Amino acid sequence: MSDRLIELYPFFQGGMNEKDQETGNSELVSSVMMRFDAVRRRLSQIGDMHREVVTALRTFKTLKLYTNTKKRVGSVPGVDVGDIFFIRGEMALVGLHAATVDMEFIGVEDSGDREDKQIAVSIISSGKNADKTEDPDSLIFTGFGGTDKYHDQPSDQKLERLNIPLEAAFRKKSIVRVIRGMKDEKRTHGNVYIYDGTYMITNMWQEEGQNGFIVFKFQLVREPDQKPAFGIWKSVKNWKNDLSTRPGLILQDLSNGAENLEVCVVNEVDKENGPSLFTYVTSLHHEVINIRPMVDPCACGRRSCGPKSGSCACVQRNEGGIPYVDGVLVTRGPTVFECGGSCPCYVKCKNKMIQTGLKFHLEVFKTMDSGWGLRSWDPIRAGSFICEYAGEIIAKGDDEEDDYIFDTSRVYNSFKWNYEPELVGEDAMNKVFENISVSSSLVISAKKAGNVARFMNHSCSPNVFWQPISREENGLWCLYIGFFAMKHIPPLTELRYDYGKSRGGGKKMCLCRSKKCCGSFG
Ligand SMILES: C[S@@+](CC[C@H](N)C(=O)[O-])C[C@H]1O[C@@H](n2cnc3c(N)ncnc32)[C@H](O)[C@@H]1O
């Protein structure tokens, strides 16, 4: 995919008005993030993996698909403390941190003093500049300058250029947004950035740096009464090192070794000692679901099927190309076809996702008002596979008094998740399919036997969606239901999907507390 093509945008509609570009809100921020990621995913699927971020960012900047361009001190409308980002450019598109360097400043117009004309509003603590103390309430930020092109420190830092806005913020006691960057453990390269709220620079000093030259140090202290953000990451790190430090821990592994990662059970709310008994199974058991006779397994040999596997029959069934790139689902559609049991490719084949088990450390926990729920210790990138809906296939109508039903024939709220073709230089008439309807309805009960998915509660503003997945097993096409992240999900955020409604309307009262709650589900 050449960049020149994408500059044309012949049929592009759906731009943003100037007011929304200047000041956002949570809906706009979420929309910009989701549209951007959809375009990035598609570009990585059809083109050069290494340029997809640059091309997607350039497209969004050219078309002014961004919000919160008005620079400001303090919080940014629509961005919450704890929100996560996987690309620095995402923070620029939503106005959290637009500078390419680790500090952003704004001009102060009415200042008579030349040096106070700029004041720091945001810093990114990551990489070489990352705070080593890992204290969730304060951090030490190193100043700028004195480095050469090899990023060595061959001379002293001075109170000039980027250090001036930091010094001004210290002197004027102005608050600064802090973003902490950490290595993304799920990728070989890449960081995950967490917005840790506002801080105040309480001290600054000079000291001798590693190379013996003078560096500036700024101490920042977190403003009180903000919800924990980096603090949660610190706690998770400790729990991973020593599970016994997890408060409210009831059970170390609900799956009793059946999953490739432990699933702990936690109750910090009341005295209930765990969910009621059920048999833990990791997948859906198919007896005789013969959707259509087996055509061909792939002929890829003992390797991974991927974008370049032109001959892979399974990849070809997914008309847009390999469905997963860099571990995330690119688009939702009627069915995703994975390589199956008769395919000779190996277990780490890129076209095998939901059959390879959990990818994130999940926890079943007691919620305040909806029984047990599910959440992740790890940050989850949009499009990542979370879990399958495991259980027993039942006949429609056999689900009376069963709270653990998944039913493809319910009425689900529509939502937009896929990319816009014109933003990747594709024909705008080539509409991307978003309506998921399964030809033969599938009803799964996880009442007697199930996995972590049976604990996911309903929300009218979900952060998880379901996707039908098909693969060949024992010569038959079998259908499975995979759950994927709709957006980036910070650690310890409850995972919820839309349960849909029966044709006669929702049977249960909804307590999801979303602004868009429609009152009932199921
Ligand atoms: C599949 S189970 C989910 C796990 C369940 N919370 C548990 O404790 O085992 C579905 C049940 O969870 C509760 N639930 C799920 N979402 C809810 C919501 N938004 N509001 C109220 N209750 C909810 C209801 O009791 C529902 O019948």
The ligand as an SDF file (V2000), in Angstrom:
LIG
                    3D

 27 29  0  0  0  0  0  0  0  0999 V2000
  -23.2830  -15.0290   33.1470 C   0  0  0  0  0  0  0  0  0  0  0  0
  -23.6030  -14.5300   34.7550 S   0  0  0  0  0  0  0  0  0  0  0  0
  -22.2580  -13.4560   35.1080 C   0  0  0  0  0  0  0  0  0  0  0  0
  -21.5480  -13.8700   36.3680 C   0  0  0  0  0  0  0  0  0  0  0  0
  -22.3350  -13.6390   37.6040 C   0  0  0  0  0  0  0  0  0  0  0  0
  -22.1990  -12.2410   38.0270 N   0  0  0  0  0  0  0  0  0  0  0  0
  -21.9210  -14.5590   38.6960 C   0  0  0  0  0  0  0  0  0  0  0  0
  -21.8180  -14.1230   39.8620 O   0  0  0  0  0  0  0  0  0  0  0  0
  -21.7150  -15.7640   38.4730 O   0  0  0  0  0  0  0  0  0  0  0  0
  -24.9790  -13.4780   34.5190 C   0  0  0  0  0  0  0  0  0  0  0  0
  -25.5970  -12.9570   35.7870 C   0  0  0  0  0  0  0  0  0  0  0  0
  -24.7770  -11.9500   36.3870 O   0  0  0  0  0  0  0  0  0  0  0  0
  -25.5760  -10.8630   36.8590 C   0  0  0  0  0  0  0  0  0  0  0  0
  -25.3250   -9.6780   36.0200 N   0  0  0  0  0  0  0  0  0  0  0  0
  -24.5520   -9.6220   34.9260 C   0  0  0  0  0  0  0  0  0  0  0  0
  -24.5500   -8.3810   34.4100 N   0  0  0  0  0  0  0  0  0  0  0  0
  -25.3440   -7.6390   35.1740 C   0  0  0  0  0  0  0  0  0  0  0  0
  -25.7440   -6.2800   35.1290 C   0  0  0  0  0  0  0  0  0  0  0  0
  -25.3350   -5.4280   34.2050 N   0  0  0  0  0  0  0  0  0  0  0  0
  -26.6150   -5.8530   36.0710 N   0  0  0  0  0  0  0  0  0  0  0  0
  -27.0540   -6.6950   37.0380 C   0  0  0  0  0  0  0  0  0  0  0  0
  -26.6880   -7.9870   37.1480 N   0  0  0  0  0  0  0  0  0  0  0  0
  -25.8440   -8.4610   36.2220 C   0  0  0  0  0  0  0  0  0  0  0  0
  -26.9980  -11.3100   36.6890 C   0  0  0  0  0  0  0  0  0  0  0  0
  -27.3940  -11.9770   37.8600 O   0  0  0  0  0  0  0  0  0  0  0  0
  -26.9180  -12.2660   35.5390 C   0  0  0  0  0  0  0  0  0  0  0  0
  -27.9920  -13.1670   35.4960 O   0  0  0  0  0  0  0  0  0  0  0  0
  1  2  1  0
  2  3  1  0
  2 10  1  0
  3  4  1  0
  4  5  1  0
  5  6  1  0
  5  7  1  0
  7  8  2  0
  7  9  1  0
 10 11  1  0
 11 12  1  0
 11 26  1  0
 12 13  1  0
 13 14  1  0
 13 24  1  0
 14 15  1  0
 14 23  1  0
 15 16  2  0
 16 17  1  0
 17 18  1  0
 17 23  2  0
 18 19  1  0
 18 20  2  0
 20 21  1  0
 21 22  2  0
 22 23  1  0
 24 25  1  0
 24 26  1  0
 26 27  1  0
M  CHG  2   2   1   9  -1
M  END
$$$$
